[in-house]
Amino acid sequence: MIIRYLMPADKPRNISLALHGHNWRAQPDDPFSTIISVQGAVSVGGAYNIELEHGASEYPGDYLYRSGSLKWDVESGMWGIFRGLRKGVRYCCSCVCRSIGNWWEKKWYDK
């Protein structure tokens, strides 16, 4: 499971993304990279590929995602529920997410 996370525009400040119950590597292509559970220092123009350890389907269920700043951002609505499904329930994306070239141009009905 790959989460594409970006900060297109906002005030010039850093925020963070926390996804409860899941971990990922700070640098997804480096096997020796630190394993983290919060992506910090997200600023304007930042884009991240968050590749969850063990995928999201190993532990199906509902998980909270939120901003790391509880005082300001969470009360402003920067939170939500991430739902992980079992493998094969509807879609299986084991390596497809990494292998699709120009994924933004691919239509939902293309196979």
Buried (B, 14 or more C-beta within 10 A) or exposed (E): BBBEBEBEEEEEEEBBBBBEBBEBBEEBEEEEEEEBEBBEEBEEEBEBBBBBBEBBBEEEEEBEBBBBBEEEBBEEEBBEEBEBEEEEEEEEBEEEBEEEEEEEEEEEEEE
